[in-house]
Amino acid sequence: MAVLGAGSWGTTFAKILTDGGADVVLWARRPELAREISEARRNSDYLPGVNLPVGLRATSRLDLALAGAEMIFVSVPSQSLRENLNQVEPYLAENAIIVSLMKGVERSTGMRMSTVIEEVLRIDPARIAAISGPNLALEIAKEQPTGAVVSSSSLETAQAVAKLATNRYFRSYVNTDVIGTEFGGVLKNLIAVAIGIVDGVGYGENTKASIITRGLVEMTDFAVAYGAQPETLAGLAGLGDLIATCQSPLSRNNTAGRLLGQGYSINDVVKQMQQTTEGLASVKPVLELARAKGVEMPIVEQVRQVLEGTLNPRDIAPHLTTDSGEPQGERTLDDGQAHGGASLWRAFQRTLDQLRHGGRSAGSPRP
């Protein structure tokens, strides 16, 4: 296996795979970082205090990292994915599976990461997978138990990846809803920025709970408009990731929002963040995609206004924002509350099936 990108998540995922018994090479852009990982078993820049497994190897040479790799996990900033894939292509083994660990959309095209991979490498979508879920890197690197979902248009591919990405502290489930899985990972970042903003301002738990709940509605409406299954957004890739990212100070998006809420400019925030904050880069393309489908996203829209300096963070009230003064139902896509309740109940049933049947629903490829 090869893992491309030695930031916190790339290094953590290399550890997950190695601890699960895989032969893993981690590619780091900086030679000094590759040496530290290989020799000292540390990545002090991104995972301070974490001991890395003895079997994990690292290199700064892309050709060596990819030599013979049957499965390639990509963890680079979403806005540089296309450039990195162009460098990967000459060394790509025939029939290698490409797995996206990224949670962003390409700013210039609005494309999801799996579609960028498909376009640049010109490979069958059945050879592409995406992983998402409540995956705060430092917690997992410290072997605190969690789960994730592996999604591919090919159930066989998803299952093959999930088997490798499972160990005593990390459990991988599977589905075939790539659209919902990827958009869940993208959209929760934007809601986490909003939560950070109101936290920085000093608002309390009621405000944050309202934003999280209404944020999940926005996420689901958006993803379903693009062909996702609503149940996916009620699972690990949606609600699970949303809760973790909104609640934890380890979340880069939450931290960036908190700094914005405290009055820092977007330029100051970017300078203070050591790693890429995908949520900040995704706001504009996500809103453009939402407009194209006629989906209203008032929370994300107000995050955009704060980023552009046209809205005082103290004035953010996205959970109250509507286009009408008339009372509205909680669901925006359902014709009636009964239908929405049935949809939610089905989602919970599928989640219970997922737990009972080892990663997928009985009689269905999706959890």
Backbone hydrogen bonds, N-H to C=O, Kabsch-Sander energy under -0.5 kcal/mol:
donor,donor_aa,acceptor,acceptor_aa,energy
2,A,71,M,-2.2
3,V,25,V,-2.4
4,L,73,F,-3.1
5,G,3,V,-0.7
5,G,27,W,-2.1
11,T,7,G,-2.3
12,T,8,S,-2.0
13,F,9,W,-2.7
14,A,10,G,-2.0
15,K,11,T,-1.9
16,I,12,T,-2.4
17,L,13,F,-2.4
18,T,14,A,-2.3
19,D,15,K,-3.0
20,G,16,I,-1.1
21,G,18,T,-1.8
22,A,17,L,-2.4
24,V,22,A,-0.7
25,V,1,M,-2.1
26,L,57,R,-3.1
27,W,3,V,-3.2
27,W,25,V,-0.5
28,A,26,L,-0.6
28,A,59,T,-2.4
33,L,30,R,-0.6
34,A,30,R,-1.9
35,R,31,P,-2.3
36,E,32,E,-1.9
37,I,33,L,-2.4
38,S,34,A,-2.3
39,E,35,R,-3.1
40,A,35,R,-0.6
40,A,36,E,-1.6
41,R,36,E,-0.8
41,R,37,I,-0.5
42,R,36,E,-1.2
46,Y,43,N,-0.6
47,L,43,N,-3.3
50,V,47,L,-1.7
52,L,41,R,-2.6
56,L,53,P,-1.3
57,R,24,V,-1.7
59,T,26,L,-2.3
62,L,60,S,-0.7
65,A,61,R,-2.0
66,L,62,L,-2.0
67,A,63,D,-0.9
69,A,66,L,-2.1
72,I,97,I,-3.1
73,F,2,A,-3.1
73,F,71,M,-0.5
74,V,72,I,-0.5
74,V,99,V,-3.2
75,S,4,L,-3.1
75,S,73,F,-0.6
80,S,77,P,-1.8
81,L,78,S,-1.1
84,N,80,S,-2.3
85,L,81,L,-2.8
86,N,82,R,-1.8
87,Q,83,E,-1.0
88,V,84,N,-1.6
89,E,85,L,-2.4
91,Y,88,V,-2.0
92,L,89,E,-1.5
96,A,93,A,-1.9
97,I,70,E,-2.3
98,I,127,R,-2.6
99,V,72,I,-3.4
99,V,97,I,-0.5
100,S,98,I,-0.5
100,S,129,A,-3.0
101,L,74,V,-2.6
106,E,111,M,-2.7
109,T,106,E,-0.5
110,G,106,E,-3.4
113,M,104,G,-0.6
116,V,112,R,-1.8
117,I,113,M,-2.4
118,E,114,S,-2.3
119,E,115,T,-2.2
120,V,116,V,-2.8
121,L,117,I,-2.3
122,R,118,E,-1.1
123,I,118,E,-0.6
127,R,124,D,-2.6
128,I,125,P,-1.9
129,A,98,I,-2.3
130,A,151,S,-2.4
131,I,100,S,-2.4
132,S,149,V,-2.0
135,N,133,G,-1.9
137,A,135,N,-0.6
140,I,136,L,-1.8
141,A,137,A,-2.9
142,K,138,L,-1.4
143,E,140,I,-2.3
144,Q,139,E,-2.2
146,T,169,Y,-1.8
148,A,171,R,-2.1
149,V,132,S,-3.1
150,V,173,Y,-3.1
151,S,130,A,-3.1
151,S,149,V,-0.5
152,S,175,N,-1.5
155,L,153,S,-0.6
158,A,154,S,-2.3
159,Q,155,L,-2.6
160,A,156,E,-2.1
161,V,157,T,-2.4
162,A,158,A,-2.5
163,K,159,Q,-2.1
164,L,160,A,-1.2
165,A,161,V,-2.2
166,T,163,K,-0.6
166,T,164,L,-0.6
167,N,170,F,-2.8
171,R,146,T,-2.0
173,Y,148,A,-2.9
174,V,359,G,-1.9
175,N,150,V,-1.8
178,V,176,T,-1.3
181,T,177,D,-2.3
182,E,178,V,-2.7
183,F,179,I,-2.6
184,G,180,G,-2.1
185,G,181,T,-1.5
186,V,182,E,-1.8
187,L,183,F,-3.1
188,K,184,G,-1.9
189,N,185,G,-0.5
189,N,186,V,-0.7
190,L,186,V,-0.7
190,L,187,L,-0.7
191,I,187,L,-1.6
192,A,188,K,-2.3
193,V,189,N,-1.6
194,A,190,L,-1.7
195,I,191,I,-2.4
196,G,192,A,-2.4
197,I,193,V,-2.2
198,V,194,A,-2.1
199,D,195,I,-2.0
200,G,196,G,-2.7
201,V,197,I,-2.0
202,G,198,V,-1.4
203,Y,198,V,-2.3
208,K,204,G,-1.8
209,A,205,E,-2.9
210,S,206,N,-2.2
211,I,207,T,-2.2
212,I,208,K,-2.6
213,T,209,A,-2.3
214,R,210,S,-2.8
215,G,211,I,-2.6
216,L,212,I,-1.9
217,V,213,T,-1.3
218,E,214,R,-2.1
219,M,215,G,-2.6
220,T,216,L,-2.5
221,D,217,V,-2.8
222,F,218,E,-2.4
223,A,219,M,-2.5
224,V,220,T,-2.8
225,A,221,D,-1.8
226,Y,222,F,-0.9
226,Y,223,A,-0.7
227,G,224,V,-1.9
228,A,223,A,-2.4
232,T,229,Q,-1.3
233,L,229,Q,-0.7
233,L,230,P,-0.7
234,A,230,P,-0.6
234,A,231,E,-0.9
235,G,232,T,-1.5
238,G,232,T,-0.5
238,G,235,G,-1.0
239,L,233,L,-1.3
240,G,235,G,-2.3
241,D,236,L,-1.4
242,L,238,G,-2.6
243,I,239,L,-2.6
244,A,240,G,-1.9
245,T,241,D,-2.6
246,C,242,L,-2.3
247,Q,243,I,-1.8
248,S,244,A,-1.6
251,S,248,S,-1.3
255,T,251,S,-2.3
256,A,252,R,-2.7
257,G,253,N,-2.2
258,R,254,N,-2.3
259,L,255,T,-2.1
260,L,256,A,-1.9
261,G,257,G,-2.5
262,Q,258,R,-1.4
263,G,260,L,-1.5
264,Y,259,L,-2.2
269,V,265,S,-2.3
270,V,266,I,-2.4
271,K,267,N,-1.8
272,Q,268,D,-1.7
273,M,269,V,-1.6
278,E,276,T,-0.8
280,L,277,T,-0.9
281,A,277,T,-1.0
282,S,278,E,-1.4
283,V,279,G,-0.9
286,V,282,S,-2.3
287,L,283,V,-2.2
288,E,284,K,-2.0
289,L,285,P,-2.3
290,A,286,V,-2.6
291,R,287,L,-2.4
292,A,288,E,-1.7
293,K,289,L,-0.9
293,K,290,A,-0.8
294,G,290,A,-0.5
294,G,291,R,-0.9
295,V,290,A,-2.7
301,E,297,M,-2.4
302,Q,298,P,-2.0
303,V,299,I,-1.8
304,R,300,V,-2.2
305,Q,301,E,-1.8
306,V,302,Q,-2.1
307,L,303,V,-2.5
308,E,304,R,-2.1
309,G,305,Q,-0.5
309,G,306,V,-1.0
310,T,305,Q,-2.2
311,L,305,Q,-1.1
315,D,312,N,-2.6
316,I,313,P,-1.4
320,L,317,A,-2.0
321,T,317,A,-0.7
321,T,318,P,-0.6
340,G,336,G,-1.7
341,G,337,Q,-2.4
342,A,338,A,-2.1
343,S,339,H,-2.2
344,L,340,G,-2.2
345,W,341,G,-2.4
346,R,342,A,-2.4
347,A,343,S,-1.9
348,F,344,L,-2.1
349,Q,345,W,-2.4
350,R,346,R,-2.4
351,T,347,A,-2.0
352,L,348,F,-2.3
353,D,349,Q,-2.3
354,Q,350,R,-2.2
354,Q,367,P,-0.5
355,L,351,T,-1.7
356,R,352,L,-2.0
357,H,353,D,-2.4
358,G,355,L,-0.6
359,G,354,Q,-2.2
360,R,357,H,-0.8
361,S,366,R,-1.2
364,S,361,S,-1.9
